[in-house]
Amino acid sequence: MKRFKKFLQTTLLGGVAAILPIGLVIIVFRWIIMLIEKYLRPLVDLFETSNRMGTIIVYCIACAAVITVFFLIGLFIRTRFGNLLMDYLESNYLIKIPGYKTAREVVKQFFGSNKSFFSEVVLIDIFDCGTLMTGFITDDHGAFVTVFVPTGPNPTSGNIYHVSREKVFKSKTPIDTTLKTIISCGAGSGEVFSNMSKDPLPVLKNEEKPE
C-alpha cells in the first residue's frame, strides 16, 4: 500500500513538473496577448471588421506596425545624430526619472551589454545572523562596500547598503544569470551559492584602498 501511495505521489508530481512549465508559458503568452490587445484596441477600432478573423488580421498588422516603429527607432539611434540625441536626452532628462537608471542597466544586461554599474555579484550578511541577501557591488570605499540589493521579482527597485567588508561574500555567477534568479523569486539560486567564496572580502591595506 505504501509503495502504491508513493508511486501515485511521484507520478502525480512528475506530471505536474512536466506540465507546469508549459502552463506558465501559456499564461505569459496570454498575458502578452491581452496587453497587446488592450493597448492596440483604440487603433484596431478605427477599422471596421465584420468577423473575428478580420479582427485578428488587423491586430497582426498593428503588431507588425509597432515592431516596425521599434526597428526604425533602433535604426535611428544607430546613426551618429540619433546616438548623440539619445545621449543628450538621457543625460539631461531621462536619467532624472526615478528608477530609470536601474531599469536601463537591467535591460542592458539582458541584451548583452557589458556596461554596467553592477561590478560583481555578492551575498551579504547584513544583520550578522547568517541570513544572506543577493546583491551587486556598486562602489568600494575600502573599509565599506556599497551594495545594491534588488527586490524580486522586480529588480529595478531595491535597497542600498553600505556594508563592512567582512560581511560581503563574492560569487562568480554572471550578473545576467543572477538577475534571472531575482526575477524568478530566487529559483536557480543554487548557482549563486555554488560560486560563492568561502571567505569574505579581504580588508584592504592603506595603499590598496580606492581613492
N, C-alpha and C positions, 0 to 999 in steps of 0.2 A: 504493500500500500504506500509506503514511504517513497519507494522508487518511482511508482506511478505518479505520485504527487510532485516529486522533484522533476520528473520528465515533463509534466504539464507546465510547471513553472518555467523551466529553462526553455521549453518550446515557445511558450507564450512570450517570454522576454525576448527571445530571438526574433520572433515575428515582429514585435514592437520595434526592436532595434533596427530591423530591416526596413520597415515601413515609415518610421518616424522621420528619417532624413528626407524621404520623398514628400511626406506630408508638409514638412517645413518649407521645402522648395515651392510646393504648390501654394502655400499660404503667402510666401514672399511675393511670388509672381502675381497672385490675386491682389495683394496689396498694391503692387506697382501698377497693375491694370486699373484698379479703382482710382488710384492717384492720377493717372493719366486721363482717365475718363472725367474726373472731377474738374481738372484744370483746362481740359480741351473742350468741354461741353459748350461753353459760350461760342467757341469757334465753329464747332460742329453744328450748332443750332442755326448758324447762318445759312446752311444748306438744307433744303427740304428733301427728305428721303422718305420713300413710301414703305420700305421694308427694312428688316433687321440687317440683311446683307448690305444694303446701301449704306446704312449707318456704320457698319464695320469698315467698309471701304473708305468712308470719309475719315474715320478715326485713323486708319492706316496712313492715309495721305497727310493728315495733320501731324502724326508722329514723324513721318518722313520729313515734313517741313521743319519741325523742331530740331531734328537731328542735323538737317542741312544748315540751319541757323548756327548751331553749335560748331559745326565744321567751318563755316565761314568766319566765325569769331576766332576760332583757333588759327585759321589761316592768316587772319589779320594780325593776330598777336605775334605770329612768327616773322612778320615784316619788321624792319628797323623802326619805323614810325609807330607801329602798333605796340611793339615792345616798350618803347620809350613812354608811350601814352599810358600803358598798363602800370609801369613802374611809378609814374607820376601820380596816378590815381591811388595806388596802394600806399605810397609813402605820405601822401597828403590827406587822404580821405578814408579809404577802406581800413587802414591799419588802426584808425581811431574807433572803429566799431568793436564793442566788447565781444571777445571770443573769436574775432576774425583771424587773428594771427595763429591761434592754436588750430582752428579748423583748416587753415591753409597748410600748415605743416603736416597735419594728419592726411590730407588729400595728397600732398606731395609724396609722402611715404608710400601710399598705396599705388601711386602711379610711377614709382621707381625713381623719384628724385632723391639725390644724395644730400641735398642741402637741408639741414635741419638744426634747430637749436637744441634738439634732444641728442646729447652726445653719447650716452651709454644707458643701458638698461640696468636697473639695480633693484634690490629688495632691501627695504629699510625697516628696522625695528624701532619705530618712533617712540613707543611708550615703554621700551625696555622690558617687555613681558613675553617675548617670544612670538608675538603676532607680527607677521611680516606683510608689508604693503609693496605692491609693484609700482615702480616709478621710473622716472627718467632724469638723469643729471642735466641740469640746465646751466649751472655755474659752479665753479670751485673756488673757495675763498681760503683754502689752506686748512685751518682747524675745522671749518664747517663747509658743508656741501649743500648747494641749493638743489632740491629735488621736486619735480612736479609729479604729483600722484593723481592720475586721471580717475574719473568715476566711470563705472560700467553701467549700461552698455554704451554710454556716450562719452568718448574720450576727449571731447572738446571742452569739457568742464572738469574741474578738479580742485585740488588744494596745493599750495606751495609750502614746502617745509625747508627750514634751514637746519640741517641735521649734522651732529658731530660725526666725524669720520668712522669712529668705531661702531656706529650703528648702521653703516652702509655696506652692503654686500653686492659686488658686481655679478652680472650674469652676461655670458657671451651670446645670449639669444639675440637675433637681429631685431631691430626696432619695429619693423613692419609685422613680424611674427608676434611680438609682444602686444602690439596694438590690436591684433586679431583676437588674442586671448581676452583683452579687456572688453572688446565689443561683444564677445560671446559670454560675458559674465564669468570669466575665469576658466572656461573649458579650454583644455590644451595647455594649462599652466605647467604641466609636468616638464616640458622642455625648458621653461624658465628656471625651474628648480634643478634640473639635471645639469644645467650650465652654470649654476651658481657657485661662486667662490666660497671655500670653506672659511676663509679669513676675511675680516672687514678691510676697508681701505686703509692702507698704511699711513701713519702720521708723517707728514712731510717735514723735512728739515727746513731750516730757515732759508737756505739758498735755493730750495726747491719750491717754495711757496709761490703761487702765482701772484703777479703784480696787480 
